[in-house]
Amino acid sequence: MARGGRQKNQDGPDRRCIATGTSGPTTGLIRFVVGPGDVIVPDVMGKLPGRGIWVTADRASLETAVKKRLFARAAKQAVTVPDTLVADVEAGLTRRVTDLIALARKAGRAVAGYEKVKSWLLTEEARVLFQASDGSERGKSKLRSPDGKDSFFGVLNASELGLAFGREHVIHAALAAGGLTERIREDAIRLSGVR
């Protein structure tokens, strides 16, 4: 809470998407900057220097921005847009989500494996459930996601989810409550839109 008991605004300033023209909080957008050699670079972490260019986190908006050359208009200069920009964004978001899940695992805030995840779900310790997109539907249907908005994600495959836990494959994973889980949730939402 802020002074006087008011709720703090966590979203920050609104940004406008160059593809859709809609404004909103940065949580649903992907930031780009003009890098060396006037090349457009995705800034998945939002930390690169330079004026930000924002695009809604969905594949259609990204493809529209590339096809209509909206990055040059937003940057107010001639820029080079790599042919692999959409794939680079997807790869960057995937890496970010798996790295953050690995960090949560090291902090004791994430578990993997059917029995451990089931235990966390029964004790209501789990706030977010991840299940591999290429896992068995029968096995995945045995676990019910925690209550709440955006508490289930099926955006990572078994090998990507396994990277976060230092294993070859992981089908089920759960995250406990906390600030790190909220960051993972935001990035997983963005990755869902791009995939």
N, C-alpha and C positions, 0 to 999 in steps of 0.2 A: 504494500500500500504506500501511496505517496503521502505527503503532508495533508493534514486535515481529513484523513480517512478515505480519500478518493482512491479509486482503482488506478493503478499505473497503466499507461498505454504501452504494451509490449511490442506492438506491431511496427512502430516507427512511422516514418512518413510514407504516404502513398506514392507509387510510381506508375507511370503510364506505359502500357505495352505498345511497342511500335507496330505490331501486326494487327491487333484487335482494336486498339484505341481506348480500351478500358483501363481505368485506374484502380489500384488496390494495393494492399500491403505487399511487401517484398517476399513474403512467405510463399506465394504462389507464382513467383516470377523467377526467371533466370537472368543474371547480369552478364553483360558482355562489355569488353573494353577494346579500344584500339591499341594493339600491341606494336612492338618494333616492326618496321617495314610496312606500317599501315595495314596490318593483318588483324581481322576480328578474332578475338580470343575469348572463349567462355570463361567466366569467373564464377565457378560453382560455389566457392567459399565466400565470395563477396569481399575479398580483401585486396585485390589488385589495384594499383594506383590508376587514376584516370577517370574521366567522366563515364558514368555508367549508361549503358543502353540496355533496356529491359524488354524481355519477351515472355509472354505467358508460357508456363511450363507444360506445354503439350506439343506433340509432334506436328500437328497441322499449323499451329502458329509459327513454329520454327521454320517449317518448309515455306510458308507464305513469306516470312521475312527474308529468307534467302532468295526465293524466286523473284520477288518484286523489288529486290535491291533496296530494302528499307534500312539496312545498316548504314549505307552511305548517306542517306537523307538524314538519319538521326545523328550521325557523327559530323555532318556538315563538311564532309571532305570525301575524296575518293578513297575507298578502302578495298582490300582484297578479302573475299569470303572463301575460306577453304571449302572444297567439295565435300569434305568429310565432317563438316561442322555439326550436323545433327548427331552423327555417330560419336563424335568427340564429346558432346554434351552428355549423351547416354553413358558413355564409358566413364566420364568424370563423376557423374552422379552415382553410378554403381560403385565405383571405388570409394567415394565418400561414405556411402551407406555401409559398406562392408567394413571400412576402417573404423567408423563410429561404433558399430556393433562389436568389433574386436576390442575397442576401448571399454565398452560397457562390460564385456566378458571379463576383462582384466580387473575391473573394479568390483566384480561380483554381482553385477546388475543384469546379467544375461546368462541364460542356460540353453543347452541344446539337447536333443534327444526326446523321444516320445514320453518316457516315464517322468523325467525331470520337468518337462513342460506341463504335463498333466498334473503333477503335484503342485506346481506354481499356480495353475489355473484353479484348482480346487481350493487352495488356501487364499485365493484372490490376491496373490503377490504380483502376478503378471498383469501388466497394463497394456502391452502390445504383443500380438502373436504374429510371427513370421512363419510361413510355410512355403516350401520350395514349389515353384510353378510347375516343375516337371515331376513332382512327387505323385504317388498313387492317390487317386481321388478317394478310394475306400479308406485308406489310412488317414488322410487329411480330414475326412468327414467325422472322425471319432472325437475330434477336439473342437470345443466351442470357443469362439473368440471372446475375450473379456468385454464387459459392457463399456459403452462409450463410443464417441465418434472416432473414426480412423484408428480402430484398435486391431485391425487385421490387414496384413499385407501379403500378397503372393507375387511380388515383383522380381524376386531373386530366384535363380535356379539353384539346384542342390549344390553345385560346385561353387557358385558365388557365395552362398550362405556358409558353405564349408570353409571358405577362405577366412571368414571372420572368427571361426572357432579352431583354426589350425587342423582341420580334418579334410579328408577328400570330399565327402558329401555330408550335408546336413539337410534333413527334411523339415524338422520342427524346431523352432527357437522362440523364446519368450524373453521379454524385457520387463524389468521392474520399474516402478515409478521413479521419476527424477528428471532433472534438467537435461541430462544427456539423452534420455529417452525422447524428450520433446524435440530435440534437434534431429534425432534419427527419424522421428515421425514426419517432421517437415520435409526432410530430404527424400524420404520414401514416397511422400505424396507427389513431390516434383518428379521423381523417377517414374512413378505410375503414369503420370501424364505424358511423359516423353516416350515411354514404352508402349 
